[in-house]
Amino acid sequence: MITLDAVMQAPGGSKEDASGGFKYGGWTAPYGDEIEGKVVQKELSQTSDYLLGRKTFEIWAAYWPEHGDFWPAINKGTKYVFSKSMKKSDPKVTGWKNSVVIKNLADIKKLKNSKGPDIQVWGSSELVQLLLKNDLVDELRLKIYPLTLGKGKKLFGNGTIPTEFTLTENFVTTTGVIIACYKRAGKVKRVSI
């Protein structure tokens, strides 16, 4: 979920992530409709594992274990939390089963090259930027909301590897949200004139 200016911070609620003085939490709420609901339900029903940054993991671990009826796959899938400060993801501490702490880029590369279900990243702006910088993104599923916020955590940062993507699926909701799925197509091709 991003704005037109690529802000992805706190889309779901005012208390989700107010770091940096962010005061626009919950900005997606006015834009829900039936089309978006169907797309989200399809995404939530997929069998996946999840790679999350520490902050997103902590927010989600406080919520999803008790609300799994809406998204059963999130509690069943393995949650890999990328953190240099978190020592372990003990369910007694986090309240969330199937959680594994990984500490470095080599762990992410090993995970990406392993067999198993697809690995989804939700939120986790710093982690997403690390993945983009290290050419570790195979697909982008974007929900682009028709507003700008000017400040907040962004999807793209400095150092993103130039990469082409191919649009594989798209929808426009009745409220103007563009939902687009892009698969990695390779290196950027240029035309010399």
C-alpha positions in Angstrom: 0.0 0.0 0.0 1.6 3.3 -1.1 0.6 6.8 -1.9 1.3 8.5 -5.2 4.5 9.9 -3.6 5.4 6.3 -2.5 4.8 6.7 1.2 4.0 3.4 2.8 4.0 4.3 6.5 1.0 3.4 8.8 -1.6 2.7 6.1 -3.9 0.8 8.5 -4.3 3.0 11.6 -3.4 6.1 13.5 -1.4 4.1 16.1 0.2 1.8 13.7 3.5 3.7 13.2 3.8 7.3 14.4 7.6 7.3 14.3 9.2 10.4 12.9 6.2 12.4 13.9 4.0 10.8 11.2 0.4 12.0 11.8 -1.4 10.5 8.8 -1.8 6.9 10.0 -4.9 5.1 8.6 -4.8 6.9 5.3 -6.2 3.8 3.4 -9.5 3.7 5.2 -11.5 6.0 2.9 -10.6 4.0 -0.2 -11.9 0.5 0.5 -14.4 -1.1 -1.9 -15.5 -4.5 -3.1 -12.8 -4.7 -5.8 -10.0 -4.1 -3.3 -11.6 -6.5 -0.9 -11.6 -9.3 -3.4 -7.9 -8.7 -4.4 -6.8 -8.6 -0.7 -8.8 -11.7 0.1 -7.1 -13.5 -2.8 -3.6 -12.4 -1.5 -4.5 -13.4 2.1 -5.6 -16.9 1.0 -2.2 -17.8 -0.6 0.1 -20.2 1.1 3.2 -18.2 1.9 5.9 -17.6 4.3 6.6 -14.0 5.3 9.8 -11.9 5.6 9.2 -8.9 7.9 11.3 -6.1 9.4 11.4 -6.0 13.2 9.0 -3.0 13.6 6.4 -4.6 11.3 6.9 -7.9 13.0 6.3 -6.4 16.5 3.2 -4.6 15.3 1.8 -7.7 13.7 2.8 -10.0 16.5 0.7 -7.9 18.9 -2.4 -8.3 16.6 -2.5 -11.3 14.3 -2.2 -14.2 16.7 -5.7 -13.2 18.1 -7.2 -12.2 14.8 -6.2 -15.2 12.6 -9.8 -15.9 11.6 -9.5 -13.1 9.0 -6.1 -14.2 7.7 -5.4 -17.8 8.8 -2.4 -18.1 6.5 -0.4 -15.5 8.5 -0.4 -17.7 11.6 0.3 -20.9 9.8 3.1 -19.6 7.6 6.7 -19.1 8.9 7.4 -15.5 9.8 11.1 -14.6 9.2 11.9 -11.4 11.1 15.0 -9.5 9.9 16.5 -7.9 13.0 20.0 -7.2 14.3 18.7 -6.4 17.8 16.1 -9.1 18.4 17.7 -12.1 20.0 15.0 -14.7 19.3 11.4 -14.9 18.5 10.1 -16.9 21.4 6.3 -17.3 21.2 6.3 -16.6 25.0 7.8 -13.2 24.3 6.1 -12.4 21.0 2.9 -14.4 21.3 3.4 -15.6 17.7 4.3 -19.2 16.7 6.4 -20.1 13.6 8.7 -17.2 13.9 12.4 -17.2 13.1 14.9 -14.4 13.5 17.4 -13.8 10.7 20.2 -11.4 11.2 21.9 -10.6 7.9 21.7 -10.3 4.1 23.4 -13.7 3.7 20.5 -15.3 5.6 18.0 -13.5 3.3 19.8 -14.8 0.2 19.8 -18.3 1.6 16.1 -18.1 2.4 15.3 -16.7 -1.1 17.2 -19.6 -2.7 15.6 -22.3 -0.5 12.7 -24.6 -1.5 9.3 -23.9 0.0 6.3 -21.5 -0.5 6.7 -18.0 -1.9 8.0 -15.4 0.6 5.9 -12.3 0.9 7.0 -9.0 2.4 4.3 -6.7 3.8 5.2 -3.2 5.1 8.8 -3.2 6.3 10.0 -0.1 4.4 13.7 -0.4 5.5 13.8 -4.1 4.6 12.1 -3.6 1.2 14.7 -1.0 0.4 17.5 -3.4 1.4 16.0 -6.1 -0.9 15.7 -3.6 -3.8 19.3 -2.5 -3.3 20.5 -6.1 -3.4 18.4 -7.2 -6.4 16.3 -9.7 -4.3 12.8 -8.7 -5.5 11.0 -11.0 -7.9 7.6 -9.3 -7.8 5.9 -6.1 -6.7 2.3 -6.1 -5.7 1.3 -2.4 -5.3 -1.9 -0.8 -4.2 -1.4 2.9 -5.2 -3.8 5.2 -3.4 -4.8 8.5 -5.0 -3.2 10.9 -2.4 0.1 12.4 -1.5 1.4 12.8 2.0 4.7 14.5 1.5 6.5 12.8 4.3 6.8 9.4 5.8 8.6 6.1 5.2 8.9 5.4 1.4 8.9 2.3 -0.7 11.9 3.4 -2.8 15.1 4.9 -1.5 18.5 5.6 -2.8 20.4 2.7 -4.2 17.6 0.7 -5.8 19.0 -1.5 -8.5 17.8 -0.5 -12.0 15.4 -3.3 -12.9 12.6 -3.7 -15.4 9.3 -5.2 -14.4 6.4 -6.5 -16.5 2.8 -5.7 -15.6 1.0 -9.1 -15.1 -2.3 -8.0 -13.5 -4.0 -4.8 -12.7 -7.3 -3.4 -11.4 -8.6 0.1 -10.7 -11.1 0.3 -7.8 -14.2 2.5 -7.7 -12.3 4.8 -5.3 -9.3 5.3 -7.6 -6.9 2.9 -6.1 -4.6 1.3 -8.7 -3.8 -2.3 -7.9 -0.9 -3.6 -10.0 1.3 -6.7 -10.0 4.7 -6.5 -11.6 7.1 -9.4 -12.2 10.8 -9.0 -12.6 11.8 -8.8 -16.3 15.5 -8.2 -16.0 18.0 -5.4 -16.5 17.0 -2.1 -17.9 17.2 -1.9 -21.6 18.1 1.4 -23.3 17.8 2.6 -26.8 20.7 4.6 -28.2 19.8 7.3 -30.6 
